[in-house]
Amino acid sequence: MDEQKEQAVTEALDAPAPPSEARVTTRTRAAEHRTQGVQSVDRALDILEVINAHGGQLSLSELAGETGLPAPTAHRLLRTMIAKGYVRQLANRSYGLGEKLVLLGQAASARA
């Protein structure tokens, strides 16, 4: 490679990154991590983890607040998980972990 080309390559590599690439916040990294998978699955699992972390029972507004999801989005995901048995709606209209999770946990323990 001649000297001019070598100098151009060196300058390009040493140049600062454009502003859009130079600043990557923690929030941006988290958003990038989320988009690597299936967003709805990620959100549904977040809901299950939040319910578990708060003693197994939360209201819709508490779930939305803890997960950062809009309440209508959280509600749609909850309805799907209720239909599949992973979440149950309690008499006081809060949401708890469903029986299907117990079955999965037992199966995982038996294979461990």
N, C-alpha and C positions, 0 to 999 in steps of 0.2 A: 504494500500500500504506500502511495507516495505521501510526502509530508503534509500536504494540504488536506488530503482526505483524512489522514490520521488526526490532524488538529481539529477538523470539523467533528469527527466522532467523539473526541475527548471533550470538546466544548458542549456537545449535545448531552453527553452523559453527566457532565458536571453542572448543567443548568438546573435551576430550581424547578420543582414540579409546578404545574399550573395551579392557581388558587383552589380550584375544585378538587384537586388530588392532594394538595398539600395539607389540608386540614380534614382529618377524619376523626370525628368524635366517637365516644363510646356509644352514644345512641345510634350513630350511623353504622357502626360495626354490628350492633345488635340487630338493626334492621336488615343488614346484609346477611347476617346469619339466618334470620327468619326466612328470607326469600330463597334460600338454598333448598328447602324442602317444600312440602305441601302446606300452605299457610293455614288452611282450615284444620288440618290434623294437628299442627303445632298449637293452634289456639285451643282446640278441644283438650289436648293434653295439659296445657296450662291451666285450664279450668279444673280438671281433675286434681292436679297438684295443689291448687289453691284451696279447693274444698278440703283436701286431706290436711293441709297445713293449718287449717283453722278449725280443727276438731270435727271435721266431717259434715258440717252444716253451715250454709251461707245463703243469704237472700240474693235475689238477682242484682239489686243495686250494689251490694257488697262485692259480689263476684265481678261485676263490671268495673268497679273501682279498683279492685285488687289486680285484675288482669289488664286494665287499660283498654278494654274493649268497649265499644258502644253497647248499651243495654240491648237493643234489638239484635245485634250480632250474637251476643252472649246467649240471648233467649233462643235463637234459632239453633245454635249449637247444643244447648241444653235439651231442647225438644228432640233432636236427633239422638242424643245419648240416652234420653229417657226411653225412647222407642226401642233402643237396642239393649236396654237393661244396665247401662253403665252408670246412670244417674237416676235418682228417684226424687220426686217432688213430695215433700212432707206435708202434713196436715196444715202447718202454719205457713205454707207456700214457699218455704225455703227449700234449698236443694241439698241432697246428700249423696254420698257414694252409693252406687247400686250393687246388687248382689252378683252381677256378672263379674265384677272386679274381684270378688272373693274367689270365684271359680278360677279365674286366671291366676290369681296369686297362689292358690293351692296347686295348680298344675305346674307353675314355675318352681315352686318349692319341691315338688316331687321329682322334678328333673335336675335339680341342683345338686 
